[in-house]
Amino acid sequence: MLAPKLEAQTPAKSVRALFLRVLESVLVVFVVASITFFALRLLPGDPALLILGDQASPEALAHVRAQLHLNEPLHVQYARFCFRLLTFDFGESLRWPGSEARTRVLLALRPTSELAVTSTLLGAIFGTGAAVLASGPWLGRYFRLVEWVLTALAAVPLLALAPLLTWLLAVRFHACALPSDVESGPSALLFGAALLAVPLGAHVGRVARGSLAEVSRALYLTTARAKGGRALRVWFVHALATVMGPVVTTVAAQLGALLGGAVVVERLFARPGLGSLMLEAYASRDLPVLEGAIVASGALFVMAQAAATGVHLLIDPRARPERTKSRA
Amino acid sequence: MKRALALFPLFALLVVALLAMVTSAFDPRFLVPEHAWLSPSRSHWLGCGDGGIDLLAAIANATTRALFMGATVALFGWVIGTPLGTWAAYRGGVAERLVSRTSDLVQAFPTFLFAMSVLAAVRTPTRMHVAVVFCVTAWVPFARLALAEARVLRRASYIEAAEALGASRTRVLLVHLIPGVLAPTSVQFGSSAAAVVIGEAALAFIGLGPRDGLSLGALLEQGLFAMTRAPHVLVATVLVLVATNAALLVSGRAFQSVRGSHVRRHR
């Protein structure tokens, strides 16, 4: 029998660990947002000049300073900033007066989440599929080929892979429409998500392959085979169940890369989303929107990581105390 | 011998880039509008990019700068992170937990996002600004590795012997522990530098790069813009980016000592 790898935890303990984890991650988002706050105000250079440019009139500069509360003492500004973080209210967009920064950020969240969720699903399926393919008996001695491909894909940066694949598929071989075409619709989402899924899937595949190699000689698989289970059933039903935990952990570890990748993909295909919003806000120094977008993406990241930890506890019976005891 | 071979791709890349930079008749910043997006030819080996810049000169310059920046940032991370991690492991207790948790948290947060939020405070990010931002997080993988290494090392009998002979804690740390950890942590050097090269290119790709445009990311952006009429720009830049990344990743193996074989590899 497979020895439980994770320490047996009581439910209260795991809930507490999860809570501490979330608390820590919230702290990280807060620290990063604070660094942005202080970098903008303490580094040489007037933020109002940065926003409006050198030709701005003194009145306009004074107006922006008042709007951003730059004329107040630093500690008052910081207190206001902390309050805004709590209420997720960053004030009015500078670039588009009349629209709330919060509204724009919330609108941008949807396309980015769609992209992230689709690519996570694709990557997990692709990665575990490849790992099972390499572990099962189907490829004979060519299973190393899958491992090599996974290693190579994991080493190629998305930044290089995405433009090249786009060019090859859309321009060179006309296999699909250029994803930035307006009429390409959901296929653009799928294409962008597939690009993001390649490095993710490669990492997942390598981890899953490692854990499958560990269980490949486990007695319960031999039992399953002895009872007449076909290879497909043995690997996909019995073996795959044990790698779900590591797969979820890997996906969680790669979330940061996924978020960075989403910015690149959105830029690549001119897709609307959090990344595009951040870039636009950065270019025009729309500070309220930029602050909101950074906090929102940080929060998204934190929530996804906490969710991954929760899912891991949920789907991996070895992480739960009752089952571990009854098995042992 | 075999280990030194791992440095060869990086060395070859650097030599080719430097040679191309020095021998090139073109200034990568010199615009010749009528040569814009020219295909590769006898005079322009890799063709021309936006505004008629010579692509070979531009790529060679960008690669050299990227490699230099990656190496500098990785060196900084090594010099800061290794003693920090070793000190924390030797000290134990609160210091160990603090460094360990801090590096966990910093590593968990996307560097890319962090860089973007800090760079918003400067008017035009220069190469220096970008390098400083990467330095803020560069120490983390080294500190984690050093922690793991020093936790084992601090129980070694030669450390006990040094303590028994009356060496001060500072002396044990500086003379006996840190030198022993420096070698195993240098394995991380290649992947850290590679991460910086890719990160810098990604920032330049989305428009947060240096003004002179001498970055692989800026060239990638050019190539993407003109991928229907001048695909050579995109293909050449992507290949060089992949080669640079791979060369740096492979070079890390040169530092892999026999002792360090149990060291966990980080991304």
Interface residues (C-beta under 8 A of the other chain):
Chain A: E24 S25 L27 V28 V32 A33 I35 T36 A39 L40 L43 G45 P47 L50 A155 V156 P157 L159 A160 P163 L164 T166 W167 V171 R172 G256 A257 L259 G260 V263 V264 R267 L268 G275 M278 L279 Y282 A283 R285 L287 L290 I294 S297 G298 F301 Q305
Chain B: R101 L105 V106 A108 F109 P110 T111 F112 L113 F114 M116 S117 V118 L119 A120 A121 V122 R123 I198 A201 A202 F205 I206 G207 L208 G217 L220 G223 L224 M227 T228 P231 L234 V235 V238 L241 V242 N245 A246 L249
